[in-house]
Amino acid sequence: MKKFISLNLIFMIVLLAGTALTIFIIYKDIDTSLSLKFIIGYVIYLLLYGLYSLFWVIANTRKLNWIQIRQRFFTFIIWFITLSALHYLLSYFFRRSVMDVWDLGIPFGVSFGLAYSDLMFRKMKE
C-alpha cells in the first residue's frame, strides 16, 4: 500500500513539474532543440501516465460490486449531460456557433474524471 501511494505521488510530482516547465517554455517562447525534445518527451509522458491511470481505474473498477458500478455510471451520465448542456449554452450564447461532435470531448473527459478518479489513487480492499 505504501509503495503504491509513493509511486503515484512521484508520478504526480513529475506531472506537475513538467506542466509548469512546459508552460514556462511556451510562455517565454524558448525555441531551442532541448526545449522541443522536452516538450515531446512531456507529451509522451502524458500519454503513458494516462494509460497508467486508466489501467488502475479499470483494475479497481473490477473489484467493485454492481451497485457501486451502477452508481458511478449514473454519476458519469448526470455529469456528462450537465456539462454538455452547459457547454452548448455557453458556446451558443458567446460564440454563436453550432457544436460539433468533437466539442463533447471536454465534457466527456471531465465527467469521467469526476466519476472515476478516486479509483486511481486508492487500493481497493480484496
PALO-701453 format. One record per residue (C-alpha): residue in one letter; x, y, z. Coordinates in steps of 0.001 Angstrom, whole numbers, plus 500000, padded with zeros to 6 digits. Example, Ala and Ser with C-alpha at 12.3 -4.5 7.8 and 13.67 -1.06 7.14 Angstrom:
REM PALO-701453
A512300495500507800S513670498940507140
***
This chain:
REM PALO-701453
M500000500000500000K502775502423500950K504673501658497731F501544502294495632I500928505694497232S504555506781496879L504657505722493215N501506507720492485L502920510673494410I506148510587492385F504230510404489103M502015513324490162I505000515476491197V506701514793487853L503436515672486082L503085518989487923A506753519928487461G506622519040483760T503439521048483309A504964524097484984L508147523837482927T506209523341479683I504031526381480400F507172528408481123I508819527257477862I505748528107475819Y505095531428477578K508674532646477187D508788531295473598I512035529416474147D512912527881470802T515829525505471255S516285521879470344L516381520943474040S513039522613474743L511449520859471755K512769517496472970F511493518234476464I508000519067475209I507887515947473026G509043513858475995Y506423515521478181V503659514671475715I504852511050475657Y504879511083479477L501310512424479487L500168509591477248L501925506953479342Y500604508441482590G497104508461481120L497421504768480237Y498801504002483713S495872505834485320L493357504115483056F494866500754483985W494401501442487708V490853502694487207I489921499537485280A491705497269487761N489954498858490737T486579499014488963R486674495257488529K486784494916492322L483586496937492856N480186495351493229W477393496030490736I475654498624492895Q478800500751493141I479470500402489407R475899501442488602Q476141504457490944R479383505591489314F477917505102485844F474847507200486709T477111509846488231F479086509869484984I475907510202482880I474494513031485024W477775514969484927F478119514381481165I474603515643480403T475007518656482697L478420519667481362S477384519089477741A474303521281478168L476368523975479869H478998523790477124Y476304524013474450L474638527033476075L477897528899476606S479030528107473079Y475743529263471601F475408532482473589F479009533676473469R480303532424470118R477035531971468222S478377528773466738V476971525301466311M478555522473468285D480311519593466573V480607516061467880W484234516810468796D483088519514471221L481769516797473550G485293515584474330I485879518008477186P482578517279478994F483219513549478480G486719513699479966V485739515892482900S482706513775483767F484767510590483508G487374512108485797L484781513232488330A483096509823488440Y486128507523488423S489230509447489536D489177508225493129L489714504670491880M493094505680490532F494504506852493859R493445504194496315K493871500498496709M490612498602496853K490003496046499585E490235492473498405
***
